[in-house]
Amino acid sequence: MSNRKQSLLEWSLDQLIKQYRKDESELFYKVEEVISASRLENKDGIRPNLIKKTESENGWHLIFNLPPDITLDDFEKRRKSFQTFTNSIVEFKNNGPIIIMSVYRKKLKEIIPFHFDPRPYLKTMLAPLPIGYSPTGKLAVTDMASVHHMLISGVTGYGKTSGLLGMVTSLLIAGCEVSVIDKKAIDFPILSDYLEVAITENETETMLKKTVKEMEIRAEKLRDAKAQKIQQVKDMKYKVVIIDEAADIESNNSWEAIDKLVRKARAGGIGLIIATQKPSANTSKGFTDIRSNLAGRLCYYVNGDSTDSQIALGKGNSRAAELPAIAGRCIWKWKTEEMLQSMFLDTEEAIKILQEKNIPKREVKQDEQSPVLLPPG
């Protein structure tokens, strides 16, 4: 390499390093500016103290020491400002008097095709369920058998159905049983070779009553086997009942069955996933009590509605109302909370995956009615 080329290369590297240090310095300055401008301080005027900066491959972890009376909630209320001024995704974690602010350089991809292999997870999970990818590029996977029951919210057209299709496909290839109530009768009846589907009010009520009976039979089998876990009982699989749009269920008998299932079914290895566009709607007289038993919360775009966000994620949590209008972008809350991008999957690809994985088609019992598909158009 000539001396001239060597000098140009060294100059270019030097400029990159200078720009990187400038960007880094501006990031810290912007974070401190938000703290100052939003008066993030206690009654004595003491602000959180930035005590450590740790760089990662995805961005920075800024560690703050909290003064008295300043909590994680004070940072959460200013999340949108931190994200706007740093032009980054920002996450917070609380560890006693310490707050860890993670500022991510990379943006979340807007479309991530579905791909999931449950085998590594089945070593420790009974019903592995992929939720979505974090800003670090890591796939968040939870065990439905640990979550027990889940509420999914979000306006139509922003990834809820695609997310449910991914969950159904994942559960089936993991060896679980799946039943779906889909009164729209558009997406899930196409998968009826692999799962039980109810599309009318009568079919819905029958399915739910039958699931209550199955719950009671499973409980009896566990008692007879002196077992606490379904893995200890031969031929007992984990089962998930999915309700795609709770507002479409009209029967009081159906809601009574749902109430029994969310209170008692987890012991017998049965979980519920209940999806709805507007959790604030008066879906049923007892839906508030039912909702309180749905530990896992997944909320997609809610069109800026802070009430829906708070009902979906918990009192005071308006984070879903701040989500960008991107299909698949969501907030997942169970034990911890994080922003994710769920994987995209349609019915055609779901069937292709199930066929490639040689998932056996289900045996239709005599008491089941075959769902009627809507004509194409």
N, C-alpha and C positions, 0 to 999 in steps of 0.2 A: 504494500500500500504506500502511495506517495505521501510525502510530508503534508502536501496541500489537503489531500483526502482525509488524512489522519486529523489534521487541525479542524476541518469542517465537521467531522464526526464528534470530536471532543466538544466543539462549540454547540452542536445540536443537543448533545446529552446534557450539557451544562444548562442550556435554555429550558429543557424539559424539567430538570430538577428545580430550577428557579420557579417555573410555573406551578409545579406540584406543591412546592412550599408556600407559594402565594395562595393557591386554592385552599390548602390546609389551614393556613392562617385565617383566611376569610371565613371558613367554616366555623372555627372556634369563635371568631368575632361575632358572627351572626347568631350563634347560640346564646352568647352572653347578651347580645342586644335584645333578643326576645325576652330573656329573663328580666332585663332592666326595664324595657318598655312596658311589659305586662305587669310590672311590680310583683314579681314572684318573690315575696319576702314575708316574714312573719310580722307580728305587731310591733316588734322592736326594730324593724327595718333590716333584719339580717337575711341575706339571700343564701341560696345553696352555693356551696363552694366547690368548684371544679378541682378535684385533687389528683386526678390521673387521666391520661389519654392513652388508650391502647389501640394500635392499628391492627386490623384484620384484613384478610383478602377481599372482604366485601365492603369495608368501610372503616368506621371508627366506633369504639366504645368509650363514651365519656362518663367518668365516674364522679358523682357529686356526693358530698357530705351534706346531710340535711340539717338545718337548724331546727329547734323546737317548733312544733305546730305546723311544719310543712310536710306534706305527705305525697304519695304517688298521685293521688287525685288532683293535686295542684298542677302537676306536670301534664296529666292527661287532659285537663281543661285547655291546655295551651298547645296540644299536639298539632293542631292544624296550623298554628303560627310557626312552630318549629319546622314543619314540613314545607310550608310555603317559602320561608326565608332561606332554608338550606337547599331547597329544590331536591329533597331526598325523602325516602321513606324513613320514618322514625319510630322506633319501638322503645318501650320502657320496661324495666324490671326492678322490683323492689327487694332489697335485702337489708332489713332492719333500718338503720339510719342512713343507708346508702341507696342511691338511685343510679342505675346503669342505663344510660341513654345510648342506644345503638343507632347510628346514622349510616344508612346504606348508600353506597355509590351507585349500584346498578338498579335499574328499573325492573319491575316485574314484567315478564312477558305477558302479552294480552291474550295469546292463544297458545295453549299447551295441549297437544294431542294426548289422548288417554293411553297410558301404558302402565301396567301394574302386575307385578309378580308377587303373590302372597306367600310363597314358600319360605323366604327368610323370616317372615313375621310369624308364621304358624308355629315356630319353635316356642314362642312366648305368648302368643295371642290366640284366642279362640275364633274371633271374627274380625280379622284385620280390615280396616276401612280407610282408604286414602282420602284425605280431605282436600289437600292442595299443596302448592309449592310456596315456600316462604321467600323473602328477598335474598336469602343466602343460597337459594337454589336447592334447598333440602325439601324432600317430600314429607309433609306431616301425615303420619299414619296413626290412627287410634284403634283401640280394641272395643268394638261395639259391645262386647260382653262386659266391659268395665264401665262404659258410659251408661249402659242399660237403655236409656231412652233419649231421643233427640228432637229438637224443634228447629225447623229450617224456614227461614223467612226471606222475602224479597219480591219485588214487583216482577210482573211477567216480562220475559224477554231478556233477562239478565243472568241466565245460567242455572236457575234452580232445577229445571227438568234435566238438563245435561248432567248436572251434578248428581241427581238421583239415579240416572242411567248408569253413571260410573260406579255409584255405590252398589246398585243391584248386580252389575256385572262382576264387581270385585267380590261380593259376598258369595255369588254362585261359584266362581272359580276357586274360592276358598273352602267350598264344600258345605256352605250353609243353605238352609231353606229360606225362600223368600215368597211373601205374598204381598200383592199391591192392590190398593183401592185407587182406581183412576176413573172417576166418573166423566172426565172429558172424553175418555175412550179413544185417545189419539196415539199415544206413545207406547204404553206398556202392554196393551192387548197383542201387539206384534210379537212380544216376547212370551206369549202364553204357553209355548211349548216347554218353557223352562221354569215358569213360575205361575202360581195361582193368581188370577186377576178378577177383581169385581168391578163392574162398570155401571150397575144399577143400584138403587136404594135397597131392593130386596137382596141382591147378591152381597152388598156391603154388610147388611145386618146378619145375613147367614154366615159370612166369613168371620165376622167378629165374634158371634156367639160360638161358632165352632172353635175359634182360637181360645176363648175362655174355657171351653170344655177341655181342650188339649192342655191348657195350663194346669187344670185340676188333675188330669191324668198324669202329667209329668211330675207334679208334686207328690202324687201317690207312689209313683215308681221310685222316686228319690227316697221316700220314707221306707219303702219296702227293701230297698238296697242299702239302707242306712248310709246314704251318700249325700254329700252337700253340693257336689258339682256334677253337671250333666256328663262330663267326660268319663265319670265313673260308672255310667249306665250304658249298656250296650245299645247301639243303634239310635242313640238320642243325639240329634244335631242341633246346633244353635239355629234359632229361627228369628227372622226379622219381618215385621209387618210394617209396610210403608203406606202412608196415606198422602196421596198427591192432591192437595187442596182440601184442607179440613172444612172450609166454609161450605163445601158442596154436600156435606153430610147433614141430613135433615132429621133423621129418626132419633128420637129420645132413647130408644133401645140400643141403637148403635153407640151413642155417647155414654150410656151406662156401661156397655161392654168395654169401651176404651178406658173409662175410669178404672174399672176393675183391673185391666191389663197393666196400666201404668203403675198401679199400686202393688200388684202381686206377681206379675209375670216374670220378673227378672230372676227369681229363685229357680224357675223352671227352664231357664235358658231361652226366653222369648223377649225380644226388644222391639220397641216402636220408634219409627221415624215419622214425625208429623210435619208436613209442609203446608205453608199457607202464605198467600200474598201479603195480607195485612193482619199481623197478630193483634192489632188493636181493635179489630172488628169484633162484634159480639157473636163469635162463632157458635157458642152454645152457652146455656145457663151455667154449666159447670166447667167451662174451658179454662177459667182462671186457675182453679184447683188442679186441673190436669196439667196445665202449663208449668206449674210449680214443680212437678215431678219429672220434667224433661231436663235432665242435667246438662246434656250437650246442647250448645246453641251455635247455629251457623246462620249468619245473616248476610245476604247479598245486598245489592243496591236497593235502597228504599226511597229513592227520589227526594232525598233531603229531609225526609220525615223523621224528626228527632223522637216523636212519640213511639213510632214503630220500632225504631232502633233501641229505645230504652226498654220497651216491653220484650223485645227479642233477646237483648243482651244483659238486661238488668237495670235496675233503677239508676238514673243519672248517666247511663252509658249511651252517649249519642254518636259513638264512633262510626256506626254503619251509615248514619246520615251524612257523614263526610266522605264516604267512598266516591271515587270517580265513576262516571257512567260507563263502566267497562264490564261486559258480560264475563261472569266467572270470578270477578273480584269480590272478596268476601272477608268477613271477620269470623274467626273460629274461637269459641270460648268454652273451654272445659279445663278446669284446674288453672290453666294459664290462658292468655289471650294473644292472638296474633292475626295480622293481615295475611291473606293467602290468595293465590290464583288457582282456582279449581281446574281440573283437566276437562277438555272438551270431548264429548262423545255423543254420537247420534245413534238411533235404533239400528240402522243398517250396519254400522261398524260394530255395535254391541253383539248382534247376531253373528257376525263374521268371527269375532273373538271367541264367543262361546262354542262355535263350531270347530275352530282351530284348536281349542283347548279340550275338545271331545267331552264337553259337559253333557251328561246324560239328560235326555228329555224326561220330564216328570210324568208319572202315571196319573191319569185323570181318574178320580174316584167317582163312583156312581152318583153320589149326592151333589156333585158339582155340575154346574151348567157351563157350557163353553161360551166364552165371551164373544159377542158379535162385533166384528170389525166394521168401522165406518167405511163407506165406499170412497174410493180415491177421488180427489178433486180439489 
